[in-house]
Amino acid sequence: MTEKKRTERYLAAVSYAADMRAKQIREDAERKAEERRLSDLESARLAAAKRSEEDVAAARRRAAARLSSAEREAREAVTRARGEETDRITERAAESLREFAKSAGYRDYMTEIARRIAAALDGEEDARIFISPRDAALADEMSEAAGGVPVLTDEKIALGGAYGDSHGVTCDCTLETALGEKRASVIAALSEAGGETT
């Protein structure tokens, strides 16, 4: 099994765990909000039995305000938990990508993405491929794999991978982009698992 597949499986497992954790947090928050709502309603009912109609209306307004506050607090708790879980998953994924960039399979990966970038830029005369300065030793091999497309370094690439550019068209295969896409998918999965909050 390749490092890439292991990383994808690891990210899928971590994403599943995050989905389950977010679902549990949402259910706990909803249960607490419901308990609070029922408690507030019971308090309002008892107060209504002892007070005039005006007092009943005031008690209902207070209960609604407390319920609204409880719902807001529950939504905020879920949002915080989602953010924390997303950060944890993203950091684990970043660490996996850092490890991948140190692995034996990374050289083959870089050669393959050089070919893909060259194909995507379709032989443009001013096509260039950019890599991290840390990967500069791979530049000649990547240029050869890309049919002679020049390979330059770009300090903005921290994790690894490469991107190509020609006439303002960019083909981005950086590990930073892969991590950003994974973070977006985790956020989407957590939102789907827990419902939208505002």
Stockholm file with secondary structure:
# STOCKHOLM 1.0

chainA/1-198         MTEKKRTERYLAAVSYAADMRAKQIREDAERKAEERRLSDLESARLAAAKRSEEDVAAARRRAAARLSSAEREAREAVTRARGEETDRITERAAESLREFAKSAGYRDYMTEIARRIAAALDGEEDARIFISPRDAALADEMSEAAGGVPVLTDEKIALGGAYGDSHGVTCDCTLETALGEKRASVIAALSEAGGETT
#=GR chainA/1-198 SS CCHHHHHHHHHHHHHHHHHHHHHHHHHHHHHHHHHHHHHHHHHHHHHHHHSCHHHHHHHHHHHHHHHHHHHHHHHHHHHHHHHHHHHHHHHHHHHHHHHHHHSTHHHHHHHHHHHHHHHHHTTCTTCEEEECGGGGGGHHHHHHHTTSCCEEECTTCCSCEEEEEETTEEEEEEHHHHHHHHHHHHHHHHHHHHCCCC
#=GC SS_cons         CCHHHHHHHHHHHHHHHHHHHHHHHHHHHHHHHHHHHHHHHHHHHHHHHHSCHHHHHHHHHHHHHHHHHHHHHHHHHHHHHHHHHHHHHHHHHHHHHHHHHHSTHHHHHHHHHHHHHHHHHTTCTTCEEEECGGGGGGHHHHHHHTTSCCEEECTTCCSCEEEEEETTEEEEEEHHHHHHHHHHHHHHHHHHHHCCCC
//
